[in-house]
């Protein structure tokens, strides 16, 4: 019973960490990747052959 409780608590902690680190709207990892990707696309689009 104790092992199940610990496992459930660890899963909850991992889910909360994912929401705060990765999925945050403005400062999360996903937002940072999108920002850098958009910057790279704009830079590549402005290159002249």
PEUR-V684004 format. One record per pair of residues at least 12 apart in sequence whose ideal C-beta (glycine too) atoms are under 10 Angstrom apart, sorted by the first residue. I is the first residue (numbers start at 0). J is the second residue. Records with the same first field share a line. If there is no record, write none. Layout:
BEGIN
I = J ; J
END
This chain:
BEGIN
none
END
